[in-house]
Structures are given as structure tokens and as C-alpha cells.
Amino acid sequence: MVGRIESKVALVTGGAAGIGEGVVRRFAQEGALVIFSDIDAQLGQALEQELVDSGYKVTFCHAHMNIESEAQRFVDLAKTKYGRVDILVNNAGIRLYQTIVDATEESWDQILGVNLKAAAFTARAAITEMRKNGGGSIVNMSSNRSTIAGKNTVQYDTTKAALSGMTRSMAHDHASEGIRVNAVCPGPVFTQFHERRAATMGKSVEEFRSAFGRGSMMKRAGTVEEIANCVLFLASDEASYVTAASLYVDGGLAAVDADTLTPWLNTIQARPI
């Protein structure tokens, strides 16, 4: 059976764990030639080895995408190895838990670098290659926090709102070149990150998992696989008439009445890890 992105050259940033890992695995299963980056060399190399041993064509690149030369090196790896770039998933991102009063110049530089500059640098390099192919697809990993507020997450929420805006602007600029640009906006998705967060809050994994998606219409958290499936759709030719869209994959959480949502948000108040 031919995969939905068979033989497409796909780049995924922040692909060694969490949602990024899920996207790497899904893309590999659908026949893509995947190159993924991460700052965690150990996790990245382990995932690469596992998938290569399973017969998939996957390559890991240890890189910090918020450095323009590193983003270019990442894209150049695809160009050297396969001669083209068809898909880019800008997934790399971090969270910082501070109010606007507590946020420092250094923390702003850090989160703007990873959540915005990295996406811009990588997209710039990838679009240069996509133009040569007559088009491509870019999927930016935004968040439902681009439109709803979390407690103590002013920096994260700001960068995700900006990333959704960047998505629309990029889509407008490059539609005539056959390049589609969309965003996926996940809500609560239970990953290894949240297992660590549960520990810092003194909760068991199951206790935290049970509470984590309760504010959504579906009364549960999403899975990495559910997000990866939506990224796959937007990356594939099945979404050939979709650009400048922000696809909310959050169990309806962003549409829940604020009076219902606020008590739930307060029960999972963010704390630093």
C-alpha cells in the first residue's frame, strides 16, 4: 500500500520526543523520507536507530534551530541527501512559566528564539528549496493558547499567537509559488513532558492524566497520535486546497465557555519544571 506522503522529503524540528516524535513516526509509516532535528542528541539518535532498524528512512540532525546557520544546515542536509524539500513541520518549542512582571529579557530572548525565530529561520531555508520543486507544505505547531489564556504563560501564549499570525502571512506570501502554510493548534496532549510536570505538582501520572483534559468538550486529553494524524493531513496532498488555516485539535476546549473553562485551568496551574 502506498503511503499518503510516499517518497516525500519531510523535515520535522523538535522531533525526538512528544508530539514531534509522533509526527516523525507517522511520517515514516506513510513512506516519507524523514529528517528530524532536536537539541537532545541522545534521544534523537535512539529514535533514528529504532526507526532505521524497522526499515524506515529516517535521519537525525542534532541542531539548535534558533540559530540561523543551524537551521540552514538542517535544510541543507535534506538537500544533500535527497536533493529536495517537500514538507516542513516547525514543531520545536518550549514553555516558560512566568507573569509579565517576572519575565526577564533573557527569558524573552529564549522563548522568542525557539518558538518564533527557529520557525522563521527554518521556513526561510525550506521555502528556498520548495520553490525549486514548484511547491511544498509547511505546518507550524501553534497551540489553542494562541487564542485562550493560560495562567503564568504570558510568554508561551504570546509566541503561539504570533506563530499563528506568521502562518497566515507566510501562506499569503507564498501561495502563488505552490507553497501551502498551515498551523495545528493542539490543546491538552499527554506526553512525557506532562509526566514530569505531574511529579513537580505532587500528583500521580494517572491522577494528572485524568484531570488534564477535563475542561474540553470531550472530557479527556488528546494523544500524540491524534495530533500527528492532523499534521499528516495538512502536509499531504489531501489538503491541497487548505492554506492559512489554523486547525484546532483540542477536543473543543477553545470553544468552551470561559466560566466553565477558568476553574479547570486553575486546577492545572502551571509550575516550572
C-alpha positions as CSV (number, residue, x, y, z in Angstrom):
1,M,0.0,0.0,0.0
2,V,1.4,3.4,-1.0
3,G,1.7,5.9,1.9
4,R,0.0,9.2,1.8
5,I,3.3,11.1,1.6
6,E,5.3,8.3,-0.1
7,S,8.8,9.4,-1.1
8,K,8.2,13.0,0.0
9,V,11.2,14.6,1.8
10,A,9.9,15.8,5.2
11,L,11.7,17.9,7.8
12,V,10.5,17.9,11.4
13,T,12.0,20.1,14.1
14,G,11.9,19.1,17.7
15,G,11.3,15.5,16.6
16,A,12.9,13.5,19.3
17,A,10.1,13.4,21.9
18,G,6.5,14.3,22.4
19,I,4.3,15.5,19.5
20,G,7.4,15.8,17.3
21,E,8.3,12.2,17.8
22,G,4.8,11.2,17.0
23,V,5.0,13.2,13.7
24,V,8.3,11.6,12.8
25,R,6.9,8.1,13.4
26,R,3.7,8.8,11.5
27,F,5.5,10.3,8.5
28,A,7.9,7.4,8.4
29,Q,5.0,4.9,8.4
30,E,3.5,6.8,5.5
31,G,6.6,6.4,3.4
32,A,8.2,9.8,3.8
33,L,12.0,10.3,3.8
34,V,12.2,12.0,7.2
35,I,15.0,14.2,8.5
36,F,14.3,15.5,12.0
37,S,16.2,17.8,14.4
38,D,16.4,18.1,18.2
39,I,18.7,19.6,20.8
40,D,18.7,16.2,22.7
41,A,21.3,14.2,20.8
42,Q,20.8,11.0,22.9
43,L,17.0,10.9,22.3
44,G,17.4,11.8,18.7
45,Q,20.0,9.1,17.9
46,A,18.0,6.5,19.7
47,L,14.8,7.3,17.7
48,E,16.7,7.3,14.5
49,Q,18.3,3.9,15.2
50,E,14.9,2.4,16.2
51,L,13.2,3.5,13.1
52,V,16.1,2.7,10.7
53,D,16.2,-0.8,12.3
54,S,12.5,-1.1,11.5
55,G,13.1,-0.4,7.8
56,Y,12.2,3.3,7.7
57,K,14.2,6.1,6.0
58,V,14.9,8.4,8.9
59,T,17.8,10.7,9.6
60,F,18.6,12.6,12.8
61,C,20.2,16.0,12.9
62,H,21.5,17.5,16.2
63,A,20.8,21.2,15.8
64,H,19.6,24.3,17.6
65,M,17.0,25.7,15.2
66,N,17.0,29.2,16.8
67,I,20.5,29.8,15.3
68,E,20.1,30.7,11.6
69,S,23.2,28.8,10.5
70,E,21.9,25.7,12.3
71,A,18.5,25.9,10.6
72,Q,20.2,26.3,7.2
73,R,22.5,23.3,8.0
74,F,19.4,21.2,8.8
75,V,17.7,22.1,5.5
76,D,21.0,21.6,3.6
77,L,21.2,18.1,5.0
78,A,17.9,17.3,3.2
79,K,19.1,19.0,0.0
80,T,22.4,17.0,0.1
81,K,20.8,13.7,1.0
82,Y,17.7,13.8,-1.2
83,G,18.0,16.8,-3.5
84,R,14.7,18.4,-2.4
85,V,12.4,19.5,0.4
86,D,8.7,18.8,0.1
87,I,7.4,19.2,3.7
88,L,8.4,21.2,6.8
89,V,6.9,20.8,10.2
90,N,8.0,23.5,12.6
91,N,7.4,21.7,15.9
92,A,10.3,22.8,18.1
93,G,9.1,24.8,21.1
94,I,9.5,25.5,24.8
95,R,7.3,26.7,27.6
96,L,8.3,29.1,30.3
97,Y,6.1,29.8,33.4
98,Q,6.2,33.5,34.4
99,T,3.9,36.5,34.6
100,I,4.8,39.6,32.6
101,V,6.3,41.1,35.8
102,D,8.5,38.1,36.4
103,A,9.7,37.7,32.8
104,T,13.2,38.8,32.1
105,E,15.0,40.0,29.0
106,E,16.9,36.7,28.9
107,S,13.7,34.5,29.2
108,W,12.0,36.6,26.4
109,D,15.1,36.0,24.2
110,Q,15.0,32.3,25.0
111,I,11.3,31.7,24.2
112,L,11.2,34.0,21.2
113,G,14.3,32.3,19.8
114,V,12.9,28.8,20.0
115,N,9.2,29.4,19.4
116,L,9.4,32.1,16.7
117,K,12.8,32.7,15.3
118,A,13.5,29.0,14.8
119,A,10.3,28.6,12.8
120,A,11.2,31.7,10.7
121,F,14.8,30.6,10.0
122,T,13.8,27.0,9.1
123,A,10.9,28.2,6.9
124,R,13.2,30.6,5.1
125,A,15.7,27.9,4.2
126,A,13.0,25.4,3.3
127,I,11.0,27.7,1.1
128,T,14.1,28.5,-0.9
129,E,14.3,24.7,-1.8
130,M,10.5,24.3,-2.2
131,R,10.4,27.0,-4.8
132,K,12.7,24.8,-7.0
133,N,10.2,21.9,-6.8
134,G,7.2,24.0,-7.7
135,G,5.7,23.9,-4.2
136,G,5.5,22.3,-0.8
137,S,3.7,22.2,2.5
138,I,4.7,23.8,5.8
139,V,2.9,23.0,9.1
140,N,3.6,25.2,12.1
141,M,2.9,23.8,15.6
142,S,0.9,26.5,17.3
143,S,-1.5,25.9,20.2
144,N,-5.0,26.6,21.3
145,R,-3.2,29.1,23.6
146,S,-2.9,31.3,20.6
147,T,-6.5,32.4,21.4
148,I,-7.1,31.4,25.0
149,A,-5.0,32.4,28.0
150,G,-3.2,30.2,30.5
151,K,-2.1,31.2,33.9
152,N,1.5,32.2,34.2
153,T,2.1,31.5,30.5
154,V,2.2,35.0,29.0
155,Q,5.4,34.3,27.1
156,Y,4.2,31.0,25.6
157,D,0.7,32.3,24.8
158,T,2.3,35.4,23.1
159,T,4.6,33.3,20.9
160,K,1.9,30.9,19.8
161,A,-0.4,33.8,18.9
162,A,2.4,35.2,16.9
163,L,3.2,31.9,15.2
164,S,-0.4,31.6,14.1
165,G,-0.2,35.1,12.6
166,M,3.1,34.2,10.9
167,T,1.3,31.2,9.4
168,R,-1.3,33.4,7.7
169,S,1.2,35.9,6.4
170,M,3.5,33.2,5.1
171,A,0.6,31.5,3.4
172,H,-0.4,34.8,1.7
173,D,3.2,35.5,0.5
174,H,3.9,32.0,-0.9
175,A,0.6,30.7,-2.3
176,S,1.5,31.8,-5.8
177,E,4.6,29.6,-5.5
178,G,2.5,26.5,-4.7
179,I,3.6,26.5,-1.1
180,R,0.8,25.9,1.5
181,V,1.3,27.0,5.1
182,N,-1.0,25.9,7.9
183,A,-0.9,25.6,11.7
184,V,-2.1,22.9,14.0
185,C,-3.3,24.2,17.4
186,P,-3.3,21.3,20.0
187,G,-4.9,21.5,23.3
188,P,-4.1,19.2,26.2
189,V,-2.0,16.4,24.8
190,F,-0.5,14.0,27.3
191,T,3.3,13.4,26.7
192,Q,6.4,12.7,28.6
193,F,6.5,16.4,29.4
194,H,3.3,16.1,31.4
195,E,4.5,13.0,33.2
196,R,7.4,15.2,34.6
197,R,5.0,18.0,35.3
198,A,2.8,15.7,37.3
199,A,5.7,14.8,39.5
200,T,6.5,18.5,40.2
201,M,2.9,19.0,41.2
202,G,2.9,16.0,43.6
203,K,0.4,14.1,41.5
204,S,0.5,10.6,40.1
205,V,0.6,10.2,36.4
206,E,-2.9,8.7,36.3
207,E,-4.3,11.4,38.5
208,F,-2.8,14.1,36.3
209,R,-3.9,12.4,33.1
210,S,-7.4,12.1,34.4
211,A,-7.6,15.9,35.2
212,F,-5.6,17.1,32.2
213,G,-8.3,17.1,29.5
214,R,-11.3,17.5,31.7
215,G,-12.1,21.1,30.5
216,S,-12.6,20.1,26.9
217,M,-16.0,19.1,25.4
218,M,-14.7,15.5,25.1
219,K,-13.6,15.4,28.8
220,R,-10.1,14.0,28.0
221,A,-6.7,14.8,26.8
222,G,-5.6,14.2,23.3
223,T,-2.9,11.7,22.2
224,V,0.3,12.4,20.3
225,E,-1.0,10.1,17.6
226,E,-4.2,12.2,17.2
227,I,-2.1,15.4,16.6
228,A,0.3,13.6,14.2
229,N,-2.7,12.4,12.1
230,C,-3.8,16.0,11.7
231,V,-0.3,17.2,10.8
232,L,-0.2,14.4,8.2
233,F,-3.4,15.6,6.6
234,L,-2.2,19.1,6.3
235,A,1.2,18.0,4.9
236,S,-0.3,15.7,2.3
237,D,-2.0,16.4,-1.0
238,E,-5.3,15.6,0.6
239,A,-5.2,19.1,2.0
240,S,-4.4,20.6,-1.4
241,Y,-6.9,23.4,-1.1
242,V,-6.1,24.2,2.5
243,T,-3.7,27.1,3.4
244,A,-3.6,29.9,6.0
245,A,-5.7,27.6,8.3
246,S,-5.3,27.0,12.0
247,L,-6.7,23.6,12.8
248,Y,-7.7,23.3,16.4
249,V,-7.2,19.8,17.8
250,D,-8.2,20.3,21.4
251,G,-11.4,18.4,22.0
252,G,-13.4,21.6,21.6
253,L,-11.5,23.3,24.5
254,A,-11.0,26.6,22.8
255,A,-14.8,26.9,22.2
256,V,-15.8,26.2,25.8
257,D,-17.5,28.9,27.8
258,A,-15.0,30.9,29.9
259,D,-17.0,30.4,33.1
260,T,-16.6,26.7,32.6
261,L,-13.0,26.8,31.5
262,T,-11.4,29.0,34.1
263,P,-11.9,26.7,37.1
264,W,-10.4,23.9,35.1
265,L,-7.4,25.9,34.1
266,N,-6.8,26.9,37.7
267,T,-6.7,23.2,38.8
268,I,-3.7,22.6,36.5
269,Q,-1.9,25.8,37.2
270,A,1.5,25.7,35.6
271,R,4.6,25.3,37.6
272,P,8.2,25.4,36.4
273,I,9.9,22.0,35.8
